[in-house]
Amino acid sequence: MMFCLAGCGNGESGSNAESGEITLAFSGPQTGDFAEYGQSMKAAAQIAIDEWNEKGGVLGKQIKLVDFDDANTSEQAASIAQNIVGNSSISAVLGYFSSGVAMTAAEIYQEEGIALVNGSAAHVDYSKIGDCIFRNNAIYVTEASTCIQVTEYLGRKKLGILNPNSDAGVSVTNEIETLIEKYGDKFSAELVLAELYEDGTVDFTATISKFREAGVDVVYSSGAYAQMGPFIRQYRERDEDVVFIMSAGCFSQEFLDLTGDAAEGVYMGTSFFYESADEKVQAFSKKFAESYGSNPSTFAAQIYDGTYAILYAIEEGGSAERADIVANLPKTDFQGVTGKITFDEEGNVPKEQVLLIVEDGAYKEVPGALLSQTDYEAKIGIQ
């Protein structure tokens, strides 16, 4: 019942002529351990919709967002997806946080021919589900390249990996191992240990002991801030010299609050930084902070651009019908807050990352530290 309240209507809204509205749906975790991600993404989608409505909507109609709480579980995601596809008033869908949950829902949307635009599912197979499935975020290969590049940039020699024991965590680890094998002696460090942790872990003592015994001097993780905050704090108590490289899952005020002084010197790669000089980024970040109470995360920014992509597809195609949105999303081409938004043949928006470091309790950019994977491989002489 919980996830039906927002979206189970009588079919009289959305793109129905009687209502004069176009309806989009958002699904994401709004309760549970990952609630901050879902709530911030929903807020970003609403900001984008409000901006369009302020200038007259799309096709002369106002836009409405209905939202669902999937608690980042595949079971609830599947039920919500069935509910959404059965509601003819909903034109397209945004959201889902983790790759596994997103892929479960994506199978249903693909079968029913409704567009899903995601802003955080990094599994390489997500967008391969079909032509209705799109994403505006970095994939695991990009995250692996960031890990390699930052390790080299820092001059560290013994790499340890700690990822969630999930399909996502295993996939990121595999991608890093693949790149290390590909680069051979072009990669000067050594991967000495790769560990997985269970969701909900709060005591990382055993893992930290293994890393220290192996001589690890740099640790990479794609984990979320809820686990990485305690992990880093516990590690710092035993080793002040180790360096941490995190993914966008830790790019949030919650990570800084949870990790405290131990966050100093932590690096992370992200496709979005709210302190960019870009005017669009500044405008979006200001609105987000005013409405949500904190700076936008990478995932929020990517959903904001994903919302714009759907609305541009409706505008350019002159239609809010599901099939027409699917057909017109690949034609998207605009400058968003997370870069140029145009989908490749698999439904992905290629992403380049910037490197951030935590200094004095705040995120600061490290200019020029990261290249695209193609440019980096050309630099080190990999064909």
Order of alpha helices (4+ residues) and beta strands (2+ residues): beta-alpha-beta-alpha-beta-alpha-beta-beta-alpha-beta-alpha-beta-alpha-beta-alpha-beta-alpha-beta-alpha-alpha-alpha-beta-beta-beta-beta-alpha
